[in-house]
Amino acid sequence: MARRKENKVDLSSFDQAGARVFDNPLVTEVSDSYLEYAFSVIHSRALPDARDGLKPVHRRILWSMYEQGYRPDRGHVKSARIVGDTMGKYHPHGDTAIYDAMVRLAQDFSLNVPLIDGHGNFGSPDDGPAASRYTEARMSREAMLLVGELGEDTVDVEPNYDGSLTQPTVLPAAFPNLLVNGASGIAVGMATNMIPHNLAEVVSAARWLINHPDATLDKLMEFVPGPDLPTGGVLLGLDEVRRAYETGRGVVRMRGKVEIGPIEGSRGRQAITVVELPYGVGAEKVIAAITNEVTKTKRLTGIADVKDLTDRESGTRLVVECKVGVNPQALLADLYRLTPLEQSFGVNNLVLVDGQPRTLGLKALLEVFLAHRYEVVTRRSSYRRRKREERLHLVDGLLIALLDIDRVVRLIRGSDDAQAAKDGLMSQFGLSDIQATYILDTPLRRLTKFDRIELEAEQERLRSEIAELSTILDDERVLKKLVSDELAAVVKQFGTERRTTLVDGDLKEVLAASVPAGPLEVADDPCQVILSATGLVARTAAESEESAEGRRRNGRVKHDTVRAIVHSTARGRVLLLTSAGRAFKIDVLPLPVLPEQAGTVSLRGGMSAAELVPLEAGETVVGLAPLGGAADGSPGLALGTRQGVVKICAPEWPVRSDEFEVIGLRDGDEVVGATWLTSDTETLTFVTSEASLLRFAAGLVRPQGLKGGGMSGINLPAGARVVFFGAVRTDDPGHGEPMVVTSTGATVKVTPFQAYPAKGRATGGVRAHRFLKGETDVAVAWVGPRPVGATATGEPVELPAADPRRDGSGFAVMLGPTVVGHLIERD
């Protein structure tokens, strides 16, 4: 009775259809279902594998494309076809999700190494892509590095979602894709956000780690100093980067890269041109933020206009035009603070390792990748050795048959059937079943004397390859060297230069130091624009008349070697004069302000003239001039050429043109000096290569218009040329006595200017330097108050004491390529 009672079935646990019904509490059912869903999302959707750096959807897309033959050497196919194949065979989710994942693999602004070669509109940081029916794609060459070894039993495979097909559990991945391209994904209760890096840098760190497994993080950061973003830009605070590399978590700050310069055709207005944006930020997002801050919150002031000039040829060009008198550096600080031009990136290196989510630092990520590569290369080598051994076994059998081919043929012809022939070959020649079968399947035309030679060569090659593969499998050092060499080959083929600029230091300190001092609006205070003898242009800090008077009372402010100086204002403009007889109007505001220390201002902080104006090959900047013109009472601009021509250009500059000619030069001639005259009583001076000096009053030269070609200034003998031209004031004791400096390269002579008599224009002058044996001409000459010497790189050179003899030979001073200038007062 008891047993009968135990076997009794409770019919109430079945429904009307006969299915078993289980009574489960709601809390337990929800908990179990949620855990199952969370596990599925973590493993099958959201987190990348640390080995190949891919989430399942990306891996399935690449596997489907590889299987279908959509490779770099073949044509593009419709993206909809790729999405359909992936969805129908391997990834049972929505086509939109698959296409979005596929699009990211093709975007060069999302990945450092795109894995899909897209054709058509694949979107931008601001806009989404065209529909899958409008775009085409194929695998990129870099993607073949991820899948290229799939046919050699390098990775495990698993059934697809319905068990009808198989798919790889991971790709072989011949480069560290996870670090190079980064990844992002949101799972249940966890998320990953990995920043991209430079391929060459990551591989260099991996190769070092192969040979130095105990390498420290600091050593690895010598190879990988920081992230390298596809969009370039600037990354601030490497201390935070190191923290992220150590723990797998951290926050880095990205900034757009900008260029500040004058607006073409404007008067004193500056523009901030954004040429590189932070990772994941589009130009439209920045424009929208600027518009909101200007029109609604009104926290951004000083902006005249914003233009997006981005195109395929010039790349990113977002131009923010400043209002007149606005300090662009101060405005840039506001743009960084209030717009997406500065963004944070939260690094969270959460990845799957052996199926478990783990947060890894830089070294651990490299170790996981290298362990994967060791396994892939080992399995690949084992597969290749096995295939070669199988082929060698067949070749050995063929060669045995060829040694006694007549007997083999007779045995086969005398056999009753194929089985008897195979048994005879195995018993009489000692062949295996596989060898005998292969011989029976081989056509007689393959069993010739020539084929025997080929087979013997193949036999030797196979034995050599088997030995080489065995060495890889038996010697760990050979295996590691092979992995290292293959990584180096990847960099040689696909490596690129770093795009992102790194700024070292603590993030808070870097941000504090990057905030410029001073107001947003720049006052139109007096300043001086200075041209150095080495071709650098800069300005002094704008100052009031009271501070300038205070400087004069406290002493001179000295500069490095100065070639020209003009007075202007911070918002003013000056003329830049070149050796080709051209004049350019430039704005003073964008010029760098010279740093001042202990009463001395250094010209090393100046800007090269080539950055300000478009100079032709061989053209140099020779002088400066103000734009005041006739209103200043000046007779004009004095010009001297290499062929001895002098011209005073009347100060009537074109109003609407920012570039114009100031002298009509003869063929082969060029301007060697340009000086702004304060009166017609100044003395014009020529110094020639054959050591002649000519001085005459500026009043002897009649001013001409812009098109004039000047008049004869100094008579030159055959082969001679002018090496210096300038104007000298002899009635200004406050600036010191004018001196004449001449140098042949081996000797230098300094002589008082008063030692040279004045002569008429278009004469030959007087001797200024007596040549010693071996000296042929004057290389450098200069006339002015308080002369100083410097090398072509700006290093100071001590000049000898003044020599009262105007025709002396000077003193031996090895100057090399020397430039000479003067010291000036700021007045």
URZI-V295413 format. One record per backbone hydrogen bond with DSSP energy under -0.5 kcal/mol. CO is the residue of the C=O (numbers start at 1). NH is the residue of the N-H. If there is no record, write none. Layout:
<<CO & NH> <CO & NH>>
//
This chain:
<<1 & 5> <2 & 6> <3 & 7> <5 & 8> <9 & 11> <10 & 13> <11 & 14> <13 & 21> <15 & 18> <19 & 15> <22 & 24> <25 & 29> <26 & 30> <27 & 31> <28 & 32> <29 & 33> <30 & 34> <31 & 35> <32 & 36> <33 & 37> <34 & 38> <35 & 39> <36 & 40> <37 & 41> <38 & 42> <39 & 43> <40 & 44> <41 & 45> <41 & 46> <42 & 47> <48 & 352> <49 & 53> <54 & 49> <55 & 59> <56 & 60> <57 & 61> <58 & 62> <59 & 63> <60 & 64> <61 & 65> <62 & 66> <63 & 67> <64 & 68> <65 & 69> <65 & 70> <66 & 69> <69 & 71> <70 & 139> <71 & 74> <77 & 137> <78 & 81> <78 & 82> <79 & 83> <80 & 84> <81 & 85> <82 & 86> <83 & 87> <84 & 88> <85 & 89> <86 & 90> <86 & 91> <90 & 92> <91 & 93> <94 & 98> <95 & 99> <96 & 100> <97 & 101> <98 & 102> <99 & 103> <100 & 104> <101 & 105> <102 & 106> <103 & 106> <103 & 107> <104 & 107> <105 & 115> <105 & 116> <106 & 108> <107 & 110> <107 & 111> <115 & 140> <116 & 118> <117 & 138> <119 & 136> <120 & 122> <121 & 130> <127 & 124> <131 & 134> <131 & 135> <132 & 79> <132 & 80> <135 & 79> <136 & 119> <137 & 77> <138 & 117> <140 & 144> <142 & 145> <143 & 146> <143 & 147> <144 & 148> <145 & 174> <146 & 172> <146 & 173> <147 & 150> <149 & 152> <149 & 154> <150 & 153> <156 & 169> <156 & 170> <158 & 167> <160 & 163> <165 & 160> <167 & 158> <175 & 177> <176 & 180> <177 & 181> <178 & 182> <179 & 197> <180 & 197> <183 & 194> <185 & 187> <185 & 192> <187 & 189> <190 & 187> <192 & 185> <193 & 348> <194 & 183> <196 & 228> <198 & 202> <199 & 203> <200 & 204> <201 & 205> <202 & 206> <203 & 207> <204 & 208> <205 & 209> <206 & 210> <207 & 211> <208 & 212> <212 & 215> <216 & 220> <217 & 221> <218 & 222> <219 & 222> <219 & 223> <220 & 223> <220 & 224> <223 & 225> <229 & 232> <233 & 501> <234 & 255> <235 & 503> <236 & 253> <237 & 240> <237 & 241> <238 & 242> <239 & 243> <240 & 244> <241 & 245> <242 & 246> <243 & 247> <244 & 248> <245 & 362> <248 & 349> <250 & 347> <252 & 345> <253 & 236> <254 & 343> <255 & 234> <257 & 275> <257 & 276> <259 & 273> <261 & 271> <263 & 266> <266 & 268> <268 & 325> <269 & 263> <270 & 322> <271 & 261> <271 & 273> <272 & 274> <272 & 320> <273 & 259> <273 & 275> <274 & 318> <276 & 257> <278 & 281> <282 & 286> <283 & 287> <284 & 288> <285 & 289> <286 & 290> <287 & 291> <288 & 292> <289 & 293> <290 & 294> <291 & 295> <292 & 296> <292 & 297> <293 & 298> <293 & 299> <293 & 300> <299 & 301> <302 & 304> <302 & 323> <305 & 321> <307 & 309> <307 & 319> <311 & 315> <315 & 311> <317 & 309> <317 & 319> <318 & 274> <318 & 320> <319 & 307> <319 & 321> <320 & 272> <321 & 304> <321 & 305> <323 & 326> <325 & 522> <326 & 328> <327 & 331> <328 & 332> <329 & 333> <330 & 334> <331 & 335> <332 & 336> <333 & 337> <334 & 338> <335 & 339> <335 & 341> <339 & 342> <341 & 256> <343 & 254> <345 & 252> <345 & 347> <347 & 250> <348 & 193> <348 & 350> <349 & 351> <349 & 360> <351 & 353> <351 & 358> <352 & 50> <353 & 356> <356 & 353> <358 & 351> <358 & 360> <361 & 365> <362 & 366> <363 & 367> <364 & 368> <365 & 369> <366 & 370> <367 & 371> <368 & 372> <369 & 373> <370 & 374> <371 & 375> <372 & 376> <373 & 377> <374 & 378> <375 & 379> <376 & 380> <377 & 381> <378 & 382> <379 & 383> <380 & 384> <381 & 385> <382 & 386> <383 & 387> <384 & 388> <385 & 389> <386 & 390> <387 & 391> <388 & 392> <389 & 393> <390 & 394> <391 & 395> <392 & 396> <393 & 397> <394 & 398> <395 & 399> <396 & 400> <397 & 401> <398 & 402> <399 & 403> <400 & 404> <401 & 404> <402 & 405> <404 & 408> <405 & 409> <406 & 410> <407 & 411> <408 & 412> <409 & 413> <410 & 414> <411 & 415> <412 & 415> <417 & 421> <418 & 422> <419 & 423> <420 & 424> <421 & 425> <422 & 426> <423 & 427> <424 & 428> <425 & 429> <425 & 431> <426 & 430> <432 & 436> <433 & 437> <434 & 438> <435 & 439> <436 & 440> <437 & 441> <438 & 442> <439 & 442> <443 & 446> <444 & 447> <446 & 448> <448 & 452> <449 & 453> <450 & 454> <451 & 455> <452 & 456> <453 & 457> <454 & 458> <455 & 459> <456 & 460> <457 & 461> <458 & 462> <459 & 463> <460 & 464> <461 & 465> <462 & 466> <463 & 467> <464 & 468> <465 & 469> <466 & 470> <467 & 471> <468 & 472> <469 & 473> <470 & 474> <471 & 475> <474 & 476> <475 & 479> <476 & 480> <477 & 481> <478 & 482> <479 & 483> <480 & 484> <481 & 485> <482 & 486> <483 & 487> <484 & 488> <485 & 489> <486 & 490> <487 & 491> <488 & 492> <489 & 493> <490 & 494> <491 & 495> <501 & 235> <502 & 504> <503 & 237> <503 & 238> <505 & 239> <506 & 510> <507 & 511> <508 & 512> <509 & 513> <510 & 514> <512 & 515> <514 & 516> <520 & 327> <521 & 523> <523 & 525> <525 & 570> <526 & 543> <527 & 568> <528 & 540> <529 & 566> <530 & 538> <531 & 563> <531 & 564> <532 & 535> <535 & 609> <536 & 532> <537 & 607> <538 & 530> <539 & 594> <543 & 526> <544 & 548> <545 & 549> <546 & 550> <547 & 551> <548 & 552> <549 & 553> <550 & 554> <551 & 555> <556 & 558> <558 & 601> <561 & 533> <562 & 822> <564 & 531> <566 & 529> <568 & 527> <569 & 572> <572 & 588> <573 & 627> <574 & 586> <575 & 577> <575 & 625> <576 & 584> <577 & 622> <577 & 623> <578 & 581> <579 & 671> <581 & 662> <581 & 663> <582 & 578> <583 & 660> <584 & 576> <584 & 586> <586 & 574> <588 & 591> <592 & 539> <595 & 602> <597 & 600> <599 & 558> <600 & 597> <600 & 602> <602 & 605> <603 & 606> <607 & 537> <608 & 611> <609 & 612> <609 & 613> <613 & 615> <616 & 619> <620 & 579> <622 & 674> <623 & 577> <625 & 575> <628 & 631> <629 & 632> <629 & 634> <630 & 633> <636 & 638> <636 & 677> <637 & 649> <638 & 675> <639 & 647> <640 & 672> <640 & 673> <641 & 644> <642 & 722> <644 & 713> <644 & 714> <645 & 641> <646 & 711> <647 & 639> <647 & 649> <648 & 650> <648 & 704> <649 & 637> <650 & 652> <651 & 630> <658 & 585> <660 & 583> <663 & 665> <666 & 669> <670 & 642> <673 & 640> <675 & 638> <675 & 677> <679 & 682> <680 & 699> <682 & 684> <682 & 698> <683 & 728> <684 & 696> <685 & 726> <686 & 694> <687 & 723> <687 & 724> <688 & 691> <689 & 778> <691 & 768> <691 & 769> <692 & 688> <693 & 766> <694 & 686> <695 & 759> <696 & 684> <697 & 700> <698 & 701> <700 & 702> <704 & 650> <705 & 708> <708 & 664> <711 & 646> <713 & 762> <713 & 763> <717 & 720> <721 & 689> <724 & 687> <726 & 685> <728 & 683> <728 & 730> <732 & 735> <733 & 736> <737 & 786> <738 & 753> <739 & 784> <740 & 751> <741 & 782> <742 & 749> <743 & 779> <743 & 780> <745 & 815> <745 & 816> <746 & 813> <747 & 744> <747 & 745> <748 & 811> <749 & 742> <750 & 803> <751 & 740> <752 & 755> <753 & 756> <755 & 757> <760 & 763> <763 & 715> <766 & 693> <769 & 771> <772 & 775> <777 & 779> <780 & 743> <782 & 741> <784 & 739> <786 & 823> <788 & 821> <789 & 797> <790 & 819> <791 & 794> <795 & 791> <797 & 789> <797 & 799> <802 & 804> <804 & 806> <805 & 808> <808 & 770> <811 & 748> <811 & 813> <813 & 815> <816 & 818> <817 & 792> <819 & 790> <821 & 788> <822 & 562> <825 & 827>>
//
